[in-house]
Each structure stands twice: as C-alpha cells, then as structure tokens.
Amino acid sequence: MDVKDATVQAALRQACEDAGLPGSLRGCVYPLLRDPEGEWPPCCGGGCMPCASTLADVAVRTLELLGTPRRAPLPPG
C-alpha cells in the first residue's frame, strides 16, 4: 500500500482522530499499513507512547475506512 497516497492519508488522518492519536505520530502506523496482513507487534505492557495496540487500532480503522479491512488475525485488544 502506498502510504503517501492522498486517499490513504485522508483515511489515516480520520483514524488518528477517531483514536485520539496525535497527527505527529501518524508515521508510526505506516509499517502496519505497508504490511496489512502481516504480524503486528502486540502491546508489551511497558506503558509506551504510542502503544502498539493503539497503532494497531489506528491501522485497522484506516483499512476499514479504505474499504480493505484486515483479514489476518486481529491483535488482541
């Protein structure tokens, strides 16, 4: 997926707003969008910001907005 595509960027902006993820952290979601059916890292429980589960939530929402929902197992959440 071309994460620089205007349609992808618009969906990602909306997903970030929906999840409360600051726009400055959008780039952290790019690896997940580039490999939408790959293995995504789970939350480590270490209180990281941004949390891997938040990034996964944003990626899942972005894919839904694009009409290409994730079909691989969703991360626990």
C-alpha positions in Angstrom: 0.0 0.0 0.0 1.3 3.5 -0.9 1.0 5.3 2.4 1.7 8.6 0.7 -1.4 8.3 -1.5 -3.9 11.1 -0.7 -6.8 8.7 -0.1 -4.7 6.7 2.4 -3.5 9.8 4.1 -7.1 11.1 4.5 -8.2 7.8 6.0 -5.2 7.7 8.3 -5.9 11.2 9.5 -9.5 10.3 10.2 -8.4 7.1 12.0 -6.0 9.0 14.1 -8.7 11.5 15.1 -11.0 8.6 16.0 -8.4 7.0 18.2 -7.0 10.2 19.7 -3.6 9.6 18.2 -1.7 12.8 17.6 -1.1 13.5 13.9 2.6 13.8 14.6 2.6 10.1 15.3 0.9 9.0 12.0 4.2 7.8 10.6 4.3 5.1 13.3 1.3 3.4 11.6 3.0 3.3 8.1 4.7 -0.1 8.7 1.4 -1.7 9.6 -0.3 -0.3 6.5 2.5 -1.4 4.3 2.0 -5.0 5.6 -1.7 -5.0 6.4 -1.9 -8.8 6.7 1.4 -9.3 8.4 2.2 -9.9 12.0 1.8 -6.8 14.0 3.6 -6.3 17.4 1.4 -6.6 20.5 1.3 -4.3 23.5 4.4 -5.0 25.6 2.7 -3.7 28.8 5.5 -1.2 29.3 3.4 2.0 29.0 5.0 3.0 25.7 3.7 6.1 23.9 2.4 5.3 21.4 1.3 1.9 22.5 1.5 -0.8 19.8 -2.2 -1.7 20.4 -3.2 2.0 19.7 -1.2 1.9 16.5 -2.9 -1.4 15.5 -6.3 0.2 16.3 -5.5 3.1 14.0 -4.2 0.8 11.2 -7.4 -1.4 11.5 -9.6 1.7 11.3 -7.6 3.1 8.4 -8.1 -0.1 6.5 -11.8 -0.1 7.3 -12.2 3.4 6.0 -10.4 2.4 2.8 -12.8 -0.5 2.3 -10.0 -3.1 2.7 -10.4 -4.5 6.2 -7.7 -6.6 7.8 -8.3 -10.3 7.2 -5.4 -11.7 9.2 -6.0 -12.3 12.9 -6.5 -9.1 14.7 -4.2 -8.2 17.6 -5.7 -8.8 21.0 -7.3 -5.7 22.2 
